[in-house]
Amino acid sequence: MWINEFMGFDYTLAQPSTANPFGNPTYPGYTSSNGPNWVGYLTYKYNASSLLTYNLAYGGATVDSALVTPYLPTVKSLKDQVQSEFIPGYTGSSAKAQWTGSNSVFAVWIGINDIGNSYYNGVNATDALNAKIFAVISTLVDQIYAAGGRNYVFINVPPLDRTPLIIPQGASAVSLSKADVAAWNQKVVDFAKTLKTKGDTNVWVYDSNKSFGEVIDNPSSHPETAGLKNTTDYCTAYQNGTPAQNTLIASCGIPVNQYFWLNNLHPTSAIHDVVAKGVADLLTAGPNI
């Protein structure tokens, strides 16, 4: 399984095994959620059988650095992850893992950084940009398909307009980001439908936009998030992570794991649990595209 969500996996080091499904680093890895992310929950909590996770993601990644520049030049894009890590590492006669189309799932959750680094240019500019980005995604998935991949999960972009990063920037930023997210998410569905026409593919789309919105509106909408007390703000004392998932700093009022937001863009671990369960339920039910 190849998943695009930062964990710190190095494909040149220890590989996943039944004794250590992540391979490297030690679970839960280096996440932006102050605890396990959806990859960790899917692998360790919702696995119906032995699941080995090959996580080639980089925090802050965009689809193609030539189209949308990441926050650091060292961040490997989705294009880099496929072409410089997956293909040389996991295809061909010297592949680091033995897999087939029937026993593997390729999952991609990307777009937050592409949108976050471009939405402010306006609808006309982002429509043109997104067309170029999805052309790259199509090429990359074609390369995975040529290597044998047949099962694909795509996760859409959550409501960036509801983040503590965008809201303080005002109505224009909220409106532009919301429009770009909606346009991107429609392209995810359209692309998934096109991929399905290959005939021998299984394709799922998970709606993180919906689940994020449900929890922000009402934490009790999902049992995994029922303990959240604040879904709109974050505490600066927590924003770079804490020693434990339930750390309490008095000035923050409540423990870090009772905040939906760890900082102005990244949520805490609970919503990742919701996403993982949702993806697991989708996989169990069968393709939804």
Buried (B, 14 or more C-beta within 10 A) or exposed (E): BBBBBBBBBEBEEEBBEEEEBBBBBEEBBEBBBBBBBBBBBBBBEBBEEEBBBBBBBBBBBBBBBEBBBBEEEEBBBBBBBBBBBBBEBBBEEEEBBEBEBEEBBBBBBBBBBBBBBBBBEEEEEBEEBBEEBBEBBEEBBEBBBEBEBBBBBBBBBBBBBBBBBBBEEEEEBBBBBBBBBBBBBEBBBEBBEBBBEEEEBBBBBBBBBBBBBBBBEEBEBBEBBEBBEBBEBBBEEBBEBBEEBEBBBEEBEBBBBBBBBBBBBBBBBBBBBBBBBBBBEBBEEEBBB
